[in-house]
Amino acid sequence: MLLEAFSSALLGLVLAWVYAVRLPHRLPARPLVLSTGVAGGLFGAFLTRTAVDTAGFLLMLLGAAVVSVASLSLLLRPAGRLRRHSATA
C-alpha cells in the first residue's frame, strides 16, 4: 500500500513537471502546479482503490494518471488574450 501511494505521488509529480516544462506560459506558479499533480495522483489512486477493491497495480496507476491530468488541466489558462468588449458596445 505504501508503494502504491509513493508510485502514484511520483507519477503525479512527473506529469506536473512535464506540464510545467511544456506549458509555462499557460500555468500559474510552479509550486502550485507540482503540488496539484501530486495531490491529483494520490486522490486518483485512492478513488481507483476504493471503486475497484481488487484493482491491480497498473489499473491503480492509470486511475492516478487520469485524475492527475484532469486536475492539472483545470489550471490551464487560455492561450491568447481574451477580447473584452464594453457593455455599451
HELIX and SHEET records of a PDB file:
HELIX    1   1 LEU A    2  ARG A   22  1                                  21    
HELIX    2   2 PRO A   24  ARG A   26  5                                   3    
HELIX    3   3 ARG A   30  ALA A   51  1                                  22    
HELIX    4   4 PHE A   57  SER A   73  1                                  17    
END                                                                             
